[in-house]
Amino acid sequence: MANEIHLIHGDGSQNVYAVIRNMAGLWWNGVLFTAFDDSDWGDYVIALTEVHAAADGNVAVQGTFPAIAAGWYWIDKYLRVNGPLYDDAIQESILFYWDETSLFPGASGLSAALAAIQAKTDTIGTVEMTAVSPTIVDDTFTIYAGDDYADADGRALTVTGVDASAFDLEASGVEVVFRLLKWTDYRQDDTTEAELEATATVDEVDGDGLATLSVELTAAQTDGLSTSPPQPEKNYAFQWIATLESGRTVLLASGRMTVVKRLTDAS
């Protein structure tokens, strides 16, 4: 990372620099964010060095944003008068989103921030899904209401690559359950009780601590689920939850499922 801070200044003979503030109102001193102290102003300075001076006297300057956590930050740029001093003349003050690689000013930072949030939420409890059936579309389970999903038929719902390196899922007494809840209910803050729960199986834990989990569902269980249509696709949230030998519970994997309406006999 280097030279993420930029400014075109109107007088190449003048010296400009930047300071950084976070959303909590703290100031970057080169090591960490601290409460403002005018006697520490020199510690807040990020040098902006000349890149190119144009014929009309304008000068391009740039400086390096520190390697800090992603987030929103104010970058203030000052004209050095007699300092650096806290009463130097401010040139501009802009709110940026920093994604740990690049700076995005103002409204453009919102898209970057949302993309960063999406990237993180996409990794929460996600796993590589492998199965012959149910089918998998866009990393989402798709099953049919009224169908059996038995291991004997090669149709058990299965996830692989679950990071269980911190747990002993093969210890005696470990229990794993598979739970389903309609997505519309899942999004309600006061709704936590699963609509369907089934005992799941730890099929394997490899040498890297990555587990394979599976669950069988009966036709009676799937027939009672709400379907798409009329519900939208990805109409259920699923979770695999383990109760460890210690009695503690952990969420192993989660995701979305579409339960599709199955056609019946013609009358």
C-alpha positions in Angstrom: 0.0 0.0 0.0 1.3 3.4 -0.9 0.2 6.9 -2.0 -3.5 6.5 -1.6 -4.0 10.1 -0.5 -4.0 12.6 -3.3 -4.4 16.4 -3.7 -3.9 18.9 -6.5 -2.7 22.1 -4.9 -2.6 25.5 -6.5 0.8 26.7 -5.4 3.8 24.4 -5.8 5.9 26.5 -3.5 3.6 25.7 -0.5 3.8 22.7 1.8 0.6 20.7 2.4 0.0 17.6 4.6 -2.8 15.4 5.8 -4.2 14.2 9.1 -6.7 11.4 9.7 -9.6 11.2 12.1 -11.9 8.2 12.8 -15.7 8.2 13.3 -15.2 8.2 17.1 -13.4 11.6 16.9 -10.0 10.2 17.6 -6.8 11.3 15.7 -4.2 9.0 14.1 -0.8 9.7 15.6 1.2 7.4 13.5 0.7 4.4 15.8 -2.9 4.5 17.0 -6.0 6.7 17.4 -5.9 9.0 20.4 -7.9 11.9 21.8 -6.9 15.2 20.3 -4.1 17.1 22.0 -2.8 20.3 20.3 0.7 19.6 21.6 0.8 16.4 19.6 -0.2 18.0 16.3 3.2 17.1 14.8 2.5 13.4 15.4 -0.7 13.6 13.4 1.0 14.8 10.2 1.1 12.6 7.1 3.5 14.1 4.6 2.3 14.8 1.1 5.1 14.8 -1.4 5.2 16.3 -4.8 4.5 14.1 -7.8 4.2 16.5 -10.6 4.2 20.3 -11.0 2.2 21.7 -13.9 3.2 24.7 -16.0 0.5 26.9 -14.4 1.9 26.3 -10.9 -0.5 23.6 -9.8 1.2 20.7 -8.1 0.1 17.1 -7.5 1.0 15.7 -4.1 0.4 12.3 -2.5 0.9 10.4 0.7 0.4 7.0 2.2 -2.7 6.0 4.2 -1.8 3.9 7.2 -2.3 0.2 7.4 -5.4 0.3 9.7 -8.7 -1.5 9.8 -11.3 -1.0 7.1 -13.8 1.7 7.9 -14.9 5.3 7.5 -12.3 8.0 8.1 -12.0 11.8 7.7 -8.9 13.0 5.8 -8.1 16.6 6.4 -5.5 18.4 4.3 -3.7 21.4 5.6 -1.5 24.2 4.3 1.6 24.4 6.5 2.1 28.0 7.6 4.5 28.1 10.5 4.1 24.6 11.8 2.9 22.1 11.4 0.5 23.7 13.9 -3.2 23.0 14.7 -4.0 26.5 13.3 -2.6 25.8 9.9 -5.0 26.6 7.0 -7.3 23.6 6.1 -7.6 23.0 2.4 -10.3 20.3 2.4 -11.9 17.7 4.6 -13.4 14.6 3.0 -15.0 11.5 4.4 -13.5 8.3 2.9 -14.2 4.6 3.2 -11.0 2.6 3.5 -11.2 -1.1 2.5 -7.6 -1.8 3.7 -6.4 -1.4 0.1 -8.0 1.7 -1.5 -9.8 4.9 -0.5 -13.3 5.7 -1.7 -14.5 9.2 -1.2 -18.0 10.2 -0.1 -21.0 8.4 -1.6 -18.7 6.1 -3.6 -17.5 4.7 -0.3 -20.9 3.3 0.4 -20.8 0.8 -2.4 -17.3 -0.3 -1.3 -18.5 -0.6 2.3 -21.5 -2.6 1.3 -19.4 -4.9 -0.8 -17.0 -5.4 2.1 -19.9 -6.2 4.4 -21.3 -8.6 1.8 -18.0 -10.3 1.4 -17.8 -11.0 5.1 -21.4 -12.1 5.6 -21.0 -14.4 2.7 -18.3 -16.3 4.6 -20.3 -16.7 7.9 -21.1 -20.3 8.3 -20.7 -21.0 4.5 -19.4 -24.3 3.3 -18.8 -26.2 0.1 -22.0 -28.1 -0.6 -21.6 -31.5 -2.4 -24.4 -33.9 -3.2 -25.9 -35.8 -6.1 -29.3 -34.7 -5.0 -30.8 -32.4 -3.8 -29.6 -30.2 -6.6 -27.5 -27.2 -5.8 -28.0 -23.8 -7.6 -25.9 -20.8 -6.7 -24.6 -22.5 -3.6 -28.1 -23.0 -2.3 -29.8 -26.3 -1.5 -32.9 -27.0 -3.5 -35.3 -29.8 -2.4 -38.8 -30.8 -3.3 -41.7 -30.9 -0.8 -42.9 -34.4 -0.3 -39.6 -36.1 -1.4 -37.5 -38.4 0.8 -33.8 -37.5 1.2 -32.3 -40.7 2.3 -28.6 -41.6 2.4 -29.4 -45.0 0.9 -30.6 -43.2 -2.3 -27.6 -40.9 -2.3 -29.9 -38.0 -1.5 -28.9 -37.0 2.0 -28.3 -33.2 2.4 -24.6 -33.0 2.8 -22.0 -30.2 3.4 -18.3 -30.6 3.3 -15.4 -28.5 4.3 -16.9 -27.4 7.6 -14.1 -26.0 9.8 -14.3 -28.1 13.0 -10.6 -27.9 13.9 -11.4 -26.3 17.2 -13.8 -29.1 18.2 -13.7 -32.8 18.6 -16.8 -33.8 16.7 -15.9 -37.4 16.8 -15.9 -37.6 20.6 -18.6 -39.7 22.3 -21.7 -37.8 23.3 -21.4 -35.2 20.5 -24.8 -34.5 19.0 -25.5 -32.6 15.8 -28.9 -31.4 14.6 -30.1 -29.8 11.4 -32.7 -27.0 11.7 -34.9 -25.2 9.2 -36.9 -22.0 9.6 -38.8 -20.0 7.0 -36.6 -17.1 5.8 -39.4 -14.6 6.5 -39.7 -15.8 10.1 -35.9 -16.0 10.5 -35.7 -12.3 9.7 -38.0 -11.4 12.6 -36.0 -10.4 15.7 -38.2 -12.4 18.1 -38.4 -15.6 16.1 -35.8 -18.3 16.9 -37.7 -21.6 17.2 -37.0 -23.9 14.2 -39.8 -25.2 12.1 -38.1 -28.5 11.5 -35.3 -30.3 13.4 -33.6 -33.5 12.4 -30.7 -35.5 13.8 -27.6 -35.0 11.7 -24.5 -37.1 11.2 -20.8 -36.3 11.3 -19.7 -38.4 8.4 -16.0 -37.6 8.5 -13.4 -35.2 9.9 -10.2 -35.1 7.8 -6.7 -34.5 9.0 -7.1 -30.7 8.6 -10.1 -30.7 10.9 -12.6 -30.2 8.0 -15.9 -32.0 8.6 -18.5 -33.6 6.4 -22.0 -33.3 7.7 -25.2 -34.9 6.4 -28.9 -35.2 7.3 -31.7 -37.4 6.1 -35.2 -36.0 5.7 -38.4 -38.0 5.2 -41.2 -37.3 2.8 -43.5 -36.5 5.8 -41.0 -33.8 7.0 -40.5 -32.1 3.6 -44.2 -32.3 2.8 -44.9 -30.0 5.7 -42.7 -27.2 4.5 -43.8 -24.0 2.8 -43.0 -24.0 -0.9 -41.7 -21.8 -3.7 -44.0 -20.8 -5.3 -45.8 -19.0 -3.8 -42.9 -18.3 -1.4 -39.8 -16.7 -3.1 -36.7 -18.8 -3.8 -34.3 -19.4 -0.9 -37.4 -19.5 1.3 -35.7 -21.3 4.2 -32.7 -20.7 6.4 -30.8 -23.8 7.6 -28.3 -24.4 10.3 -26.2 -27.3 11.5 -25.7 -27.0 15.3 -23.5 -29.3 17.5 -23.7 -30.0 21.2 -20.1 -30.9 22.2 -19.0 -33.4 24.8 -18.5 -30.5 27.2 -22.2 -29.6 26.8 -21.4 -26.4 24.9 -23.2 -25.7 21.7 -21.7 -24.3 18.5 -23.0 -23.4 15.0 -21.1 -25.4 12.4 -22.7 -24.3 9.2 -25.6 -22.3 7.9 -27.1 -21.2 4.6 -30.3 -20.9 2.5 -32.6 -23.5 1.0 -35.3 -23.4 -1.6 -38.2 -25.8 -1.1 -40.0 -26.3 -4.4 -43.6 -27.3 -4.9 -43.9 -30.8 -6.3 -46.6 -31.7 -8.8 -49.2 -34.3 -7.9 -51.2 -36.8 -10.0 -53.5 -35.4 -12.6 -57.2 -35.8 -11.6 
